[in-house]
Amino acid sequence: MSDVHAALLAEAESLLPRAVTLRRAIHRHPELGNDLPRTRAAVLAALAPLNLDVRLSQSTSGVVALLAGGAPGRSILLRGDMDALPMPENTELDFASEIDGRMHACGHDSHTAMLATAAKLLSARRAQLRGKVIFMFQPGEEGPGGAQPMLEEGLFEGDAEPDAAFALHIYPNLASGTVACRPGAFLAAADTVSVTIRGRGGHGSMPYDANDPVPVLCELVQAFQTFVTRRFRPFDPVVLTVGTIAAGTVSNVIPEHASLQATVRSFSDSARSAAHAGIRRLATQLAAAYDMQAEVVIEIGYPATYNDAQFVEFVRRTTGRLLGDDAYHDMPEPLMGAEDFSLVLQRMPGAMAFLGVAPEGVDPVTAPPCHSNRMLLDEAAMAPGIALHAAVAYDYLCDAN
């Protein structure tokens, strides 16, 4: 560990109480989507003393803050997302959500707090930096998507155009304080499928006088699973999960229509296109076989997240210098989760990495994962997370590697 990295880690640990306080304040009052006025205000209050060039998104609650170094050079974007999920919280924390049906179950509260604290850590070293650090506080990652509107507004053009980008995402199923990353495919593309099968309603006692869409929809669910397991190579996989099924009103009425919603995950454009075509074909032709009609709507979601190989190697070296070589782990395979940080990485090289936050005394394998109503994180792991944000920016701008 160099003197610079030792100092970054020590200062991050000293700033941990500040980060925890910010994280808990955001956790208590989770906000959804792209409209996060309270969260934005908390971020702006944290940044106010730092003398940064702050720019506000006009179409979202996004915040961009520029830190200019003491000399010209490259620019790096550091991103933290801010929004919560529309789900209940059952953690029994003293600072649990005070809003029914909303929870920070994916760690975005910690992402925001770590990034804001890293901004303080780096601002104290601005004279040593050659170039700019661009802090991106982004709403809407859980939907409808906050990266795209911020990019479309031109917030990262001109003097705010980055040469590279980096983001950390907490991971409760990884040992606390460790980092995991991989080059190439990191996270999947995610699309949403809605299918409605239209038959003919009637009396439940006389199905022969109707045309029941319910068993056809059930058959379609099974057909989808056969399709994705038998028509796609295991090294270019597709996952299709039916999340909702809806039909009918009472037990003795055959409904006129039955519907489902599903998520489709993929890594390559070819597999993604083939999955969409197969879903439409199966639904329409299976319905036609039973003299029914199928309506299929596919909503295109985030693309796959791809990490730049050279930048991943840079992150590995920086992590080793900061936390020790044992703190970094190569991920053997990507995950089927999705991220709109993928849109940022389509424009510039960079990477997203996981920060382990398994709670103390809990086996990471059995820890409640992200999106669980019981998800917990080890707040002590935020200190290495803060330091890693700062070290990646420092090394990238100062050529410490």
C-alpha positions in Angstrom: 0.0 0.0 0.0 1.4 3.4 -1.0 1.3 6.4 1.3 -1.4 7.9 -0.8 -3.6 4.9 -0.7 -3.0 4.4 3.1 -4.0 8.0 3.6 -7.2 7.6 1.4 -8.3 4.6 3.4 -7.5 6.1 6.8 -9.5 9.3 5.9 -12.4 7.2 4.5 -12.6 5.4 7.8 -12.6 8.7 9.7 -15.4 10.0 7.4 -17.5 6.8 7.9 -19.8 8.2 10.6 -20.6 11.0 8.2 -21.4 8.6 5.4 -23.5 6.4 7.7 -25.5 9.4 8.9 -26.3 10.3 5.3 -27.1 6.8 4.3 -29.5 6.3 7.1 -31.3 9.6 6.4 -31.8 8.5 2.8 -32.9 5.1 4.0 -35.6 6.4 6.2 -37.2 8.4 3.4 -36.9 6.3 0.2 -38.0 7.9 -3.0 -38.9 6.2 -6.3 -38.1 6.8 -10.0 -36.7 10.0 -11.3 -38.4 12.4 -8.9 -36.3 12.4 -5.7 -36.6 15.9 -4.2 -35.6 14.9 -0.7 -32.7 12.8 -1.7 -31.4 15.4 -4.1 -31.6 18.0 -1.3 -29.5 15.7 0.9 -26.9 15.3 -1.8 -26.7 19.0 -2.5 -26.3 19.7 1.2 -23.4 17.2 1.4 -21.7 18.7 -1.6 -22.3 22.4 -0.7 -19.1 22.9 1.3 -16.9 21.3 -1.3 -16.7 24.1 -3.9 -17.7 21.9 -6.8 -19.3 23.0 -10.1 -22.8 21.6 -9.5 -25.3 21.1 -12.4 -28.8 19.9 -12.0 -30.7 17.7 -14.4 -33.9 19.4 -15.7 -35.9 16.3 -16.5 -34.9 14.3 -13.4 -33.6 14.7 -9.9 -30.1 13.9 -11.1 -27.1 15.9 -9.9 -23.7 16.3 -11.7 -20.8 17.8 -9.8 -17.4 18.6 -11.3 -14.2 18.7 -9.4 -11.4 20.4 -11.3 -7.9 19.3 -10.4 -4.8 21.5 -10.0 -3.6 20.8 -13.6 -5.3 19.8 -16.9 -5.6 16.1 -17.8 -8.1 13.3 -18.3 -11.6 13.2 -16.8 -13.3 10.3 -15.0 -17.0 9.9 -14.1 -18.0 8.3 -10.8 -21.6 7.3 -10.5 -24.0 6.5 -7.6 -27.7 5.8 -8.0 -30.2 7.2 -5.5 -33.7 5.7 -6.0 -35.4 3.0 -3.9 -37.8 0.1 -4.7 -41.6 0.0 -4.4 -41.7 -2.8 -1.8 -42.1 -3.3 2.0 -39.2 -3.4 4.4 -39.0 -6.0 7.2 -35.5 -5.4 8.6 -36.6 -4.0 12.0 -33.7 -1.5 11.7 -33.9 1.6 13.9 -33.7 3.6 10.7 -36.1 1.5 8.6 -38.2 3.1 6.0 -40.8 5.4 7.3 -42.9 5.2 4.1 -45.0 2.1 3.6 -44.3 0.2 0.4 -40.9 1.7 -0.2 -37.5 0.4 0.7 -33.8 0.9 -0.2 -33.4 -2.8 -0.8 -30.7 -2.5 -3.4 -28.2 -0.3 -1.5 -28.6 2.9 -3.5 -28.7 4.8 -0.2 -25.2 3.5 0.5 -24.1 4.2 -3.1 -25.1 7.8 -2.7 -23.5 8.2 0.7 -20.2 6.7 -0.4 -20.0 8.9 -3.5 -20.8 12.1 -1.7 -18.2 11.2 0.9 -15.7 10.3 -1.7 -16.3 13.8 -3.2 -15.2 15.3 0.1 -12.2 13.1 0.3 -11.1 14.0 -3.3 -11.9 17.7 -3.0 -9.3 17.9 -0.2 -6.7 16.7 -2.8 -7.8 18.8 -5.8 -4.3 20.4 -6.1 -2.8 16.9 -6.6 -5.3 15.9 -9.4 -4.5 16.3 -13.1 -7.8 16.5 -14.8 -11.4 16.3 -13.6 -13.6 14.1 -11.5 -17.3 14.1 -12.5 -19.7 12.9 -9.8 -23.0 11.5 -11.2 -25.8 11.2 -8.7 -28.5 9.4 -10.7 -32.2 8.7 -10.1 -34.4 6.1 -11.7 -32.1 3.1 -11.9 -34.9 0.8 -10.7 -37.1 2.3 -13.4 -38.0 4.1 -15.5 -34.3 4.8 -16.1 -32.3 7.9 -15.1 -29.1 7.5 -17.0 -30.6 8.0 -20.4 -32.4 11.3 -19.8 -29.2 12.7 -18.0 -27.1 11.7 -21.0 -29.7 13.1 -23.4 -29.6 16.5 -21.6 -25.9 16.9 -22.5 -24.8 17.0 -18.9 -21.6 15.1 -19.8 -20.6 17.1 -22.9 -18.2 19.9 -23.3 -16.1 20.5 -20.2 -17.9 17.6 -18.5 -17.1 14.9 -21.0 -15.5 11.9 -19.3 -12.8 9.7 -20.7 -13.8 6.8 -18.5 -16.4 5.8 -15.9 -16.6 3.7 -12.7 -19.3 2.6 -10.4 -19.6 0.4 -7.3 -22.6 -1.7 -6.4 -23.0 -3.2 -3.0 -23.4 -7.0 -2.9 -24.7 -8.7 0.4 -23.6 -12.1 -0.9 -19.9 -11.2 -0.9 -17.6 -11.0 2.1 -17.6 -7.5 3.6 -15.0 -5.1 2.3 -14.0 -7.3 -0.7 -14.3 -6.3 -4.4 -15.4 -8.4 -7.3 -15.3 -7.6 -11.0 -14.8 -9.1 -14.4 -14.0 -8.0 -18.0 -16.6 -8.3 -20.7 -20.2 -9.2 -19.8 -20.9 -8.2 -16.2 -24.7 -7.9 -16.1 -27.5 -8.8 -18.5 -29.9 -7.0 -20.7 -33.4 -6.9 -19.3 -36.7 -6.7 -21.2 -40.3 -7.0 -20.1 -42.9 -9.2 -21.9 -46.6 -8.9 -21.6 -48.9 -11.6 -23.2 -52.7 -11.6 -23.3 -54.5 -14.7 -24.6 -58.0 -13.9 -25.7 -60.6 -16.7 -25.8 -64.3 -16.7 -25.2 -65.8 -16.5 -21.7 -68.6 -18.7 -20.4 -70.0 -20.7 -17.5 -67.4 -22.7 -15.6 -69.6 -25.8 -15.7 -69.8 -25.8 -19.5 -66.3 -25.2 -21.0 -67.4 -26.7 -24.3 -69.6 -23.6 -24.9 -66.6 -21.3 -24.2 -63.0 -21.2 -25.2 -60.9 -21.1 -22.0 -57.7 -19.1 -22.2 -56.4 -20.2 -18.8 -55.0 -23.6 -19.7 -53.5 -22.1 -22.9 -51.7 -19.5 -20.9 -50.4 -22.2 -18.5 -49.2 -24.2 -21.5 -47.4 -21.1 -22.8 -45.5 -20.7 -19.5 -44.2 -24.2 -19.9 -43.4 -23.7 -23.6 -41.4 -20.6 -22.7 -39.2 -22.7 -20.4 -38.6 -25.4 -22.9 -37.8 -22.7 -25.5 -35.1 -20.9 -23.5 -33.5 -24.2 -22.3 -33.5 -26.0 -25.7 -32.9 -23.3 -28.2 -30.0 -21.2 -26.7 -26.4 -22.2 -26.2 -25.5 -22.4 -22.5 -22.6 -20.1 -23.1 -25.0 -17.4 -24.5 -27.9 -18.0 -22.3 -31.4 -16.5 -22.0 -33.4 -16.5 -18.8 -37.2 -16.0 -19.0 -39.1 -15.7 -15.7 -42.9 -15.3 -15.6 -43.5 -13.0 -12.7 -47.3 -12.5 -12.8 -50.3 -14.4 -14.1 -53.8 -12.9 -14.0 -57.2 -14.3 -15.1 -60.8 -14.4 -14.0 -62.9 -13.0 -11.2 -64.7 -16.0 -9.6 -64.4 -19.8 -9.6 -67.4 -20.6 -11.8 -66.7 -18.2 -14.6 -64.4 -18.9 -17.6 -62.7 -15.5 -18.3 -62.5 -14.1 -21.8 -58.8 -13.4 -21.4 -55.7 -14.4 -19.4 -52.4 -12.6 -19.2 -48.9 -12.9 -17.9 -45.8 -10.7 -17.5 -42.3 -11.9 -17.7 -38.7 -10.7 -17.6 -36.2 -11.7 -20.3 -32.5 -11.6 -19.6 -29.7 -12.0 -22.2 -26.1 -11.0 -22.9 -25.8 -10.8 -26.7 -27.8 -8.9 -29.3 -28.3 -12.1 -31.2 -29.7 -14.0 -28.3 -31.9 -11.0 -27.3 -33.4 -10.8 -30.8 -33.9 -14.5 -31.1 -35.7 -14.6 -27.7 -38.0 -11.8 -28.7 -38.9 -13.5 -32.0 -39.4 -16.9 -30.3 -41.7 -15.4 -27.6 -43.9 -13.8 -30.3 -44.0 -17.0 -32.3 -44.8 -19.3 -29.4 -47.6 -17.0 -28.1 -49.3 -16.3 -31.4 -49.1 -19.8 -32.8 -50.0 -21.6 -29.6 -53.1 -19.4 -29.2 -54.0 -20.0 -32.9 -53.8 -23.7 -32.3 -56.6 -23.4 -29.8 -58.6 -20.9 -32.0 -57.6 -17.9 -29.8 -55.6 -14.7 -30.3 -52.5 -13.6 -28.5 -51.4 -10.0 -27.9 -47.6 -9.7 -27.3 -45.9 -6.5 -26.1 -42.2 -6.5 -25.5 -40.8 -3.5 -23.7 -37.1 -3.0 -24.4 -35.2 -2.4 -21.2 -31.5 -1.8 -20.3 -28.8 -3.3 -22.5 -26.2 -5.7 -21.1 -23.4 -4.1 -19.0 -20.0 -4.7 -20.5 -16.8 -3.8 -18.6 -13.7 -2.7 -20.5 -11.0 -5.3 -20.0 -8.1 -2.7 -19.5 -10.2 -0.7 -17.1 -11.0 -3.9 -15.1 -7.3 -4.6 -14.8 -6.8 -1.0 -13.6 -9.5 -1.5 -10.9 -7.8 -4.8 -9.9 -4.4 -3.0 -9.4 -5.9 -0.1 -7.6 -7.9 -2.4 -5.3 -4.8 -4.3 -4.5 -2.8 -1.1 -3.7 -5.6 0.1 -1.5 -7.0 -3.0 0.3 -4.5 -5.7 -0.5 -4.4 -8.3 -3.2 -6.7 -10.7 -1.3 -9.5 -8.1 -1.3 -10.0 -8.5 -5.1 -11.9 -11.4 -6.7 -12.3 -12.3 -10.3 -15.9 -13.1 -11.0 -16.1 -16.4 -12.9 -19.3 -15.5 -14.7 -21.6 -12.5 -15.1 -24.9 -12.1 -13.3 -28.4 -11.9 -14.8 -29.2 -8.6 -13.0 -29.4 -5.5 -15.1 -28.2 -1.9 -14.8 -28.6 1.3 -16.7 -25.0 2.1 -16.0 -24.7 0.0 -19.1 -25.8 3.1 -21.1 -22.8 5.1 -19.7 -20.4 2.3 -20.5 -21.7 2.2 -24.1 -20.3 5.8 -24.5 -16.9 5.4 -22.8 -14.6 2.7 -21.4 -15.0 1.8 -17.7 -16.4 -0.7 -15.3 -18.8 -1.5 -12.6 -17.6 -3.6 -9.6 -19.3 -5.2 -6.7 -18.5 -4.2 -3.1 -19.1 -7.0 -0.6 -21.3 -5.9 2.3 -22.3 -9.2 4.0 -23.5 -8.4 7.5 -21.2 -9.3 10.3 -21.7 -12.9 11.5 -23.8 -13.8 8.5 -22.7 -16.3 5.8 -22.6 -14.4 2.5 -24.2 -17.4 0.8 -27.3 -17.2 2.9 -27.5 -13.4 3.5 -30.7 -11.8 2.2 -29.8 -10.5 -1.3 -30.5 -7.3 -3.0 -34.2 -6.7 -3.6 -35.1 -8.8 -0.5 -37.4 -7.1 2.0 -34.8 -8.2 4.7 -31.7 -7.0 2.9 -29.0 -5.7 5.3 -25.5 -4.4 4.7 -22.4 -4.0 6.8 -22.0 -0.3 7.0 -18.3 -0.7 7.9 -17.8 -1.8 4.3 -18.7 1.7 3.2 -15.2 2.9 4.3 -13.3 0.8 1.7 -16.0 1.7 -0.8 -15.5 5.4 -0.2 -11.7 4.9 -0.5 -12.0 2.9 -3.6 -14.1 5.5 -5.4 -11.4 8.1 -4.5 -8.4 5.8 -5.3 -9.8 4.9 -8.8 -10.2 8.6 -9.6 -6.8 9.5 -8.0 -4.9 6.8 -9.8 -6.7 7.4 -13.2 -5.8 11.1 -13.1 -2.4 10.9 -11.5 -1.1 7.8 -13.2 -0.3 6.1 -9.9 -0.5 2.7 -11.6 
